[in-house]
Amino acid sequence: MRNLLVCLGEILIDFLPLESHGELTGFTLHPGGGPFNVAVGLARLGQPTAFVGKLGADVFGRRLRRAVRAEGIDDTWLTDAPAPTTLAFVSHEDGEPVFTFYGAGAADTLLTPADLPPALFERAAGLHFGGISLLRGSTPAAALAAAERLRGQALVSLDINVRPRLIDDPGAYRLTLARAIAACDLLKLSAADCAWLAPGEDPVQVASARLADGPALVALTRGGAGVTVLRQRDGQVETLHIPGFSVAVADTVGAGDSFSAGLLAALAERAALTREALAALPVEELTAALRFAAAVAALTCTRPGADPPRRSEVAAFLAASP
């Protein structure tokens, strides 16, 4: 029975900054990692969610296991590895979060295609992957194997979430991204992703070019300016723009992940977890799903760290929004 939204990839510890008088003075520990943040968002929105990956054999790995279970995420396919946990230190420069990663040989980089259980391919209604799990170790091969095998059976969602400072071999990474984009049905890009993929080009044009590479829908997130969506429908390219919500921003960490979680949850509620259903979803239903996702992201920005809202919070926020 296909009833799970599955997230695959990195699960790590974010150390968020503490500042005094404009100076960095310390850090606080928070569970993180792009795919893990999406899993948390999905679970808090009431969706049955599972995580696929590997945890470190250290105090941080044990802390992450407790966090997964506390959120109600199925951890059956989250296994332990004799390796450390990836640590990500977050700071702010020019108002934007900057990440410094310590993760060479870490557990989350060690997932292999052989680690993927048969039940994953029987129970996944949707698969979300991407982020730094496409950069290091054997995990990129596992992520691609899962996406390529599930394409046509479940909705495959990808957020590349490029981290230029971590890219050692741009050519190899671009080949990995090309395979990942070809395997996905739903692609989320940020303006920063587009700037890396095609420097100097209009982000909307970059997103449109990616639509021709395989996805049925590309969502280009633009922070407070909202989201521009391009969809293949009846042989035509349909473009939608959803404005953002005005909120008091505490932090933008995890906003993109929250958008992905919100959109996947909204699509699940509309029984649109196949490529065909996504392409056929009426414009008004897709618009409502995107507005819901934008609201989830906006609420996440009102608090520090990747701390996505619950279903009731989103409902109240939308009810109070014009």
N, C-alpha and C positions, 0 to 999 in steps of 0.2 A: 504494500500500500504506500503510495507516494504522499506523505503527509508532513515531511520535515523541510524546513528551510535550513540549509547546511552552509556554514561558513568554514573556509579552509585557509590556513596560512599562519601568519605570525601572531603570537600571543606573548607579550613581554611586559616589562615594568617601565612605566613612564615616571620619571622624576620631574615633577612640576616645580617651577621656580618660586622661591620666596624672595621678595624684594623689600628693601627699606631705603627711602630717599633716593630712589632710582638706581640703587646698587643691588646686585644679586647677593643674597646672604645665605641661601640654603635651598633645600628641595624637600618636597613631600612625595611619598610613594603612592602610585595609583596603578592598578592593572590597566593595560593598554594593548595597542597593536590594532591596525586598521580592521582586519577581518573580525577580531575579537570585539571591537567596539560595535561593529554592525550586528554581531550576534547578541550583544547586550541590548542594543536598541530593538531588535526584533522580539526578544523575549519580553521586554518591558511593554511592548505594544500588543502582547497577547498571542504571539505566533509560536507554534512548536518549533524549537530551534535546536540544532546540534552543532558541535564544533569538531573539526578534524585537524589534528596537528600533534606536536610533540612538546612536552613540558620538561624543563630542566630539573635535574636532581639536586636541588638546593633549596634554601629557604624561600627564594623568590618563586620557584616552581610550585612549591607547596602553597604559597600564598595565592597564586593564580588558580590552582585547583579549587581552593575554597571559594574564590570569587566566582568561578564558573558555576559551581553548584548553588551558590547563594542566589544567583540570577535565574535559576531554573533552566539552565542550558544543559542539554544532554551531553555528558562527557564520556560516553562509551567509546568513542573513537578518538579520544584525546589521551595519548599514551605517554609514558615517561621515557626519557632518554638519559644515558649517563653523560650528560653535558651541562654546561651552565645555561642560565637564562639570559636572553638578550636584555640589556638595559639601555633605555633611551632618556637622555637628559634634555629637557626642553628649556629654552631661554627665549627672550624676545629681542628682536632687532628691527628697528624702524616700524614697530607696531605689529610685526608678523612673527609667528612662532618659528624658531630655528631648532632643529633636532640634532643631537650628537649621539650616535649609536655606538654601543660596545657589544658586538655580537658575533665575532669570528668564531666559527665552530659551535655556535649555540644550538640548543635543542631544537628550536623552531625552524632551523635551516636543514634538518636531517630527515624530514619526511621523504619517503620514496614511493614510487608507484606501487611497489609490492605491499606497502603498508595500507593501501586503500582497501577497506573491507568490502566484500560483495554486497553486504546489506546497504552500503552507501548508495549503490547504483539502483537498488530496488526501492529505497524509501525516500530519496531526495525529490521533492517537488521543485526545489530551486537550489542553485549553488551560487554562492558569492565568493569571489577570490580577488587577489591583486595585492597592491602595496609592495613592501620590501621583500615579501615572500617570493617574488619573482626575480630576485637579485642574487641570492646566495645559496650555496650548497646544493642538495638534491631536491629541495622543496619546489623549485620551479618546474622540474620534470613531473613531480607528483601533481602539482596544480594543473598543468597542461593536460596530463593524462585524464584527470577527473573531468575537466571541462570538455575535452574532445569526446569523451565517452558519453557524457550526459547530454551533449547538444542534440536536440531533437526529442529528448525524453523529459527534460526538465528545463525550467528557465535558467539560463546561465548569465550571471551578472558579474561585471568586471569593473573595478576602480583601479586604474594603474597607479595613481597617487605617486608620481615620480619624485624621487629624492636624489637630485643631481649629485650631492656630495658623496653618495654611497656607490655611484656607478663607476666601476673600475674599467669596464670594457663596453663602451657605448654601442659598438657594432653588434656584439653578442646580445646585449640587452634589447636593442631594437628588433632583432630577430625573434627573441622571446615574446616581446610585445606584439609583434605581427601575428604570431601564432595564437596568442591569447585573444587578441581582438577578433581574429577570424573565427574563434571558437565560441564567442559570446553572443548572446541575444540582446543584452542591455549593457551599454557602456556609459560609465560616468567619467567625464573629464572636467578638470578645472582649467581656468585660464592659465595657471602656472604649468599645468601639464602640456597645454597647447604651445606655450612659449618654448618648452624644451623640445617637443616633437617637431615643431616647424618655426624656428626663431623668426620674428618679424612679421609673421603672417597673421591675418585676422582670425581670432579664435573660432568664430562661427564657420569660416571656410575650412579650418583645420578639422572641426567636428564633422562638417559635411563630407569631407574626404574620407574620414574614418567610417562613416555610414556606408560608403561604397565597399569597405573592406570586409563586411560580414554582419555587423549588428543590425537588428531590426529597429533599434531606437538608441539614439545618443543624447545624453543629458549633459549640457554644458553649464556647470554651476559657476556663478559670477558674484559670490558673496552677497552683499546687501542689494545688489542690482537684480537679484533673482536668478532664474534658470531659463536657458533657451534649449528647447528640445526639438530634435529632428527625427522624423519617423518615416520608414518605408511603408507606404500604404497604397495598394492598388497600382503599383508601378510608378507612383509619384512620391516626391519628398515633401512631407508635411512639416511645417515649422510652427511651433507654439512658443510663446514667452509668458512665463509666470513671474510676476513681480515678487520681490522679497518683502519680508515683514520688517517694520521698524521696531527694534528692541534696543535696550541698553546692553551693550556687549561687554561681558566680563572676560571672555576668552573665546577664540575661534578653534581651539584644538578639538578635534572630533566632529566638527560641524559637517564635513563631507561624509563621514561615516554615518552620521545620524540621518542625513538626507537619503543615503542608500537604504538604510533600514526602514525609513518611513515610506519610501517608494515601494520597496518589496512588500512591506506589510499591506499597503493600500492595494497593490496588485493582487495579493493573495485574497484579500477580502472581496475582490471583484472577480475571482476565479480566472485571473489572467496570468497564470504561471506556465504558459507555453508561448513559444514564438508566434504561433498563429493567433492565439488569443490576444497577445500584446499588440500585434499589428491590426487586429480587428476591433480593438476596444474603442467605443464611441468617443469622439473628441471631448464631450462634456465629462465623461467618466475619467478619461486620462487627465484632463485639466484638474479635476477634483483630487485625483491621486497625487499629482505633482504639487498642488497647493498643500495637501496634507504633509508631504515630504518636506516642503519648504518650512512649514510650521515646526516640524520636529527639529530641523536644523536650527531654526531661529531660537527655539527654547534652549537648545544645548548651548548656544552662544551666551545665554544669560547667566551661566554659572561656570566656574573654573573647571578645566579638565574635560575629558570626554565623559560626560554624565548625561546620557540621553533621557528624555522624559518618558513618563508612563502614558498609557492610552487616555486616561481621564484628564491628565494635564493638557494634552493636545486638544481634546474635545473642548475643554473650557477655554483654551487660548483661541481656537477658531471661532467659538461662539461669541467671543468678545471682540473679534477683529472685524473690521469693515469689509 
